[in-house]
Amino acid sequence: MRLVIARCSVDYVGRLSAHLPMATRLLIVKADGSVLVHSDGGSYKPLNWMSPPCRLEESPGTWRVVSKGGEELRITLEEVLHDSSHELGVDPGLRKDGVEAHLQELLAAQVQLLGDGWRLVRREYPTAIGPVDLMCRDEGSAAVAVEIKRRGDIDGVEQLTRYLELLNRDPALSPVRGVFAAQEIRPQARVLAEDRGIRCVTLDYDSMRGAVDDSLRLF
């Protein structure tokens, strides 16, 4: 990972245009090729970023980060205050809380909830950037990557997007579709997922674990 603190301005040119005026910011270049622009506020989310696959072109005073689709992140450097690189090694991945882990276990055993004729290939399907919760095959034997969350937000959609970008480079799997499954999916996350061709599924945890007694229902 490379960490650069610099006084810079940032322009994003693509389907949307965005501009960050000159200020001191943290630039992060990850081993997977992604580039993120952070300020000292605004919680954990970057101000702007480019997800892989992309390439970084450096020239004096300028960075150009160009995606496979031709979108571009332009960073104009006025002054570099710090520039260092660090080898972090392979991350073991996130250890999920009990409910989220149980959701994964339940959906793996009830994968037909995603569609008739679906079958599970593997839980925790390994990739170079972390494990996919479930790898499945649909009724037509097409590959589907499933990301499971307790509460589905934009970060979860971004995580699944990165998995799909990587998995679709594998000719043995491609094309790979995505399913974003959660007990609750926030509206912004649903809009982003659907814009990227990712299907959203709301999970009923109590029903999946057999806690709902249908005999007590009138209808």
C-alpha positions as CSV (number, residue, x, y, z in Angstrom):
1,M,0.0,0.0,0.0
2,R,1.2,3.5,-0.9
3,L,0.3,6.5,1.3
4,V,0.7,10.0,-0.1
5,I,-0.2,13.2,1.7
6,A,-0.3,16.1,-0.7
7,R,-1.9,19.4,-1.4
8,C,-3.9,18.6,-4.5
9,S,-7.0,19.1,-6.6
10,V,-9.0,16.2,-8.0
11,D,-11.3,15.9,-11.1
12,Y,-13.4,12.9,-12.0
13,V,-14.3,12.6,-15.7
14,G,-16.7,9.9,-16.8
15,R,-20.4,9.1,-16.6
16,L,-20.5,11.8,-13.9
17,S,-18.1,14.8,-13.4
18,A,-16.9,15.9,-10.0
19,H,-14.3,18.4,-8.8
20,L,-12.4,18.8,-5.5
21,P,-10.6,22.1,-5.2
22,M,-7.0,22.4,-3.9
23,A,-6.5,21.2,-0.4
24,T,-4.3,18.8,1.7
25,R,-5.5,15.2,1.3
26,L,-4.5,11.6,1.8
27,L,-4.0,9.6,-1.4
28,I,-4.1,5.8,-1.0
29,V,-2.9,3.4,-3.8
30,K,-3.8,-0.2,-2.9
31,A,-2.1,-3.4,-4.1
32,D,-5.3,-4.3,-6.1
33,G,-4.8,-1.1,-8.1
34,S,-7.5,1.0,-6.6
35,V,-6.8,4.7,-5.8
36,L,-8.7,6.5,-3.0
37,V,-8.8,10.2,-2.0
38,H,-9.4,11.0,1.6
39,S,-9.8,14.1,3.7
40,D,-9.2,14.4,7.5
41,G,-13.0,14.4,8.1
42,G,-16.1,12.8,6.5
43,S,-15.8,9.5,8.5
44,Y,-14.2,6.5,6.7
45,K,-15.5,7.1,3.1
46,P,-13.2,8.5,0.5
47,L,-14.1,11.8,-1.2
48,N,-13.4,10.2,-4.6
49,W,-11.9,6.9,-5.8
50,M,-11.2,4.6,-8.8
51,S,-11.9,0.9,-8.5
52,P,-9.8,-1.7,-10.3
53,P,-9.2,-2.6,-13.0
54,C,-7.5,0.7,-13.7
55,R,-4.0,2.0,-14.3
56,L,-2.1,4.8,-12.7
57,E,0.0,7.1,-14.9
58,E,2.3,9.5,-13.0
59,S,4.0,12.6,-14.5
60,P,5.5,15.6,-12.6
61,G,2.7,17.2,-10.7
62,T,-0.1,15.0,-12.2
63,W,-1.6,11.6,-11.6
64,R,-4.0,10.1,-14.2
65,V,-6.0,7.1,-13.0
66,V,-7.8,5.5,-15.9
67,S,-10.4,2.8,-15.7
68,K,-10.9,-0.1,-18.2
69,G,-14.0,1.8,-19.4
70,G,-12.1,5.0,-20.0
71,E,-13.3,7.0,-17.0
72,E,-10.5,9.1,-15.4
73,L,-9.5,10.4,-12.0
74,R,-7.1,13.4,-12.5
75,I,-5.1,14.5,-9.5
76,T,-3.1,17.7,-9.7
77,L,-0.3,17.8,-7.1
78,E,0.8,21.2,-5.9
79,E,3.0,19.9,-3.0
80,V,3.8,16.4,-1.7
81,L,4.2,16.3,2.0
82,H,4.7,12.6,2.5
83,D,5.1,9.5,0.2
84,S,5.7,6.0,1.6
85,S,4.9,2.4,0.6
86,H,4.2,-0.5,2.9
87,E,3.8,-4.3,2.4
88,L,0.7,-5.4,4.3
89,G,0.6,-9.0,3.1
90,V,-2.5,-11.2,2.7
91,D,-5.4,-10.1,4.8
92,P,-7.3,-13.0,6.5
93,G,-10.7,-11.3,5.8
94,L,-13.4,-9.9,8.0
95,R,-14.7,-12.0,10.8
96,K,-18.5,-11.5,10.7
97,D,-20.8,-11.2,13.6
98,G,-23.0,-14.1,14.7
99,V,-26.2,-13.1,12.9
100,E,-24.4,-12.4,9.6
101,A,-22.4,-15.6,9.8
102,H,-25.6,-17.5,10.6
103,L,-27.4,-15.8,7.7
104,Q,-24.7,-17.2,5.4
105,E,-25.0,-20.7,6.9
106,L,-28.8,-20.6,6.6
107,L,-28.8,-19.3,3.0
108,A,-26.2,-21.9,2.0
109,A,-28.6,-24.6,3.2
110,Q,-31.7,-22.9,1.6
111,V,-30.2,-21.6,-1.6
112,Q,-33.5,-22.3,-3.4
113,L,-34.7,-19.1,-1.8
114,L,-32.7,-17.3,-4.5
115,G,-34.4,-19.3,-7.2
116,D,-35.7,-22.7,-8.3
117,G,-33.0,-24.9,-9.5
118,W,-30.2,-23.0,-7.9
119,R,-27.3,-24.9,-6.2
120,L,-24.5,-24.0,-4.0
121,V,-20.9,-24.3,-5.3
122,R,-19.1,-23.2,-2.2
123,R,-19.2,-21.0,0.9
124,E,-16.4,-18.5,1.4
125,Y,-15.3,-18.8,-2.3
126,P,-11.7,-17.6,-2.3
127,T,-10.5,-14.6,-4.4
128,A,-7.3,-12.5,-4.3
129,I,-9.2,-9.7,-2.4
130,G,-11.1,-11.9,0.0
131,P,-13.8,-14.6,0.1
132,V,-17.1,-14.3,-1.6
133,D,-19.9,-15.4,0.9
134,L,-21.6,-17.9,-1.5
135,M,-20.7,-19.0,-5.0
136,C,-23.8,-20.5,-6.7
137,R,-25.1,-21.8,-10.0
138,D,-28.6,-20.7,-11.1
139,E,-31.1,-22.8,-13.0
140,G,-29.2,-22.3,-16.2
141,S,-25.8,-23.2,-14.5
142,A,-24.6,-19.6,-14.8
143,A,-22.2,-18.5,-12.0
144,V,-23.7,-16.1,-9.3
145,A,-21.7,-14.5,-6.5
146,V,-23.8,-13.8,-3.4
147,E,-22.7,-11.2,-0.8
148,I,-24.6,-11.4,2.5
149,K,-25.0,-8.6,5.0
150,R,-27.1,-8.0,8.1
151,R,-27.8,-4.4,7.0
152,G,-27.0,-3.8,3.3
153,D,-25.5,-0.4,2.6
154,I,-23.4,1.1,-0.2
155,D,-20.1,-0.3,1.1
156,G,-21.5,-3.8,0.7
157,V,-22.5,-3.1,-2.9
158,E,-19.0,-1.7,-3.6
159,Q,-17.5,-4.9,-2.0
160,L,-19.6,-7.2,-4.3
161,T,-18.7,-5.0,-7.3
162,R,-15.0,-5.5,-6.6
163,Y,-15.5,-9.3,-6.4
164,L,-17.5,-9.4,-9.6
165,E,-14.9,-7.3,-11.5
166,L,-12.2,-9.9,-10.4
167,L,-14.3,-13.0,-11.0
168,N,-15.3,-11.9,-14.4
169,R,-11.7,-12.0,-15.5
170,D,-11.7,-15.8,-15.1
171,P,-12.9,-17.3,-18.4
172,A,-13.9,-20.5,-16.5
173,L,-16.5,-18.5,-14.5
174,S,-17.4,-15.5,-16.7
175,P,-20.1,-14.2,-16.9
176,V,-20.7,-14.0,-13.2
177,R,-23.8,-12.1,-11.9
178,G,-24.2,-10.7,-8.4
179,V,-26.8,-11.0,-5.7
180,F,-26.8,-8.7,-2.7
181,A,-28.7,-10.3,0.1
182,A,-29.5,-8.7,3.5
183,Q,-32.1,-8.5,6.2
184,E,-32.4,-4.8,5.4
185,I,-31.2,-3.0,2.3
186,R,-31.0,0.7,2.4
187,P,-32.6,2.6,-0.5
188,Q,-29.3,4.1,-1.7
189,A,-27.6,0.7,-1.8
190,R,-30.6,-0.8,-3.7
191,V,-30.4,2.0,-6.3
192,L,-26.6,1.5,-6.7
193,A,-26.9,-2.3,-6.9
194,E,-29.6,-2.2,-9.5
195,D,-27.7,0.4,-11.6
196,R,-24.8,-2.1,-11.7
197,G,-27.0,-5.0,-12.6
198,I,-26.8,-6.6,-9.2
199,R,-30.0,-8.2,-7.9
200,C,-31.2,-7.4,-4.4
201,V,-32.8,-9.9,-2.1
202,T,-34.2,-9.2,1.4
203,L,-33.8,-12.1,3.8
204,D,-36.2,-13.0,6.6
205,Y,-33.9,-14.3,9.3
206,D,-36.6,-15.6,11.6
207,S,-38.4,-17.5,8.8
208,M,-35.1,-18.9,7.6
209,R,-34.2,-20.3,11.0
210,G,-37.7,-21.7,11.5
211,A,-38.8,-19.3,14.2
212,V,-42.0,-18.3,12.4
213,D,-45.0,-20.6,13.3
214,D,-47.3,-20.5,10.3
215,S,-50.0,-22.4,12.2
216,L,-50.7,-19.2,14.1
217,R,-51.5,-17.2,11.0
218,L,-55.1,-16.5,9.8
219,F,-54.0,-16.0,6.2
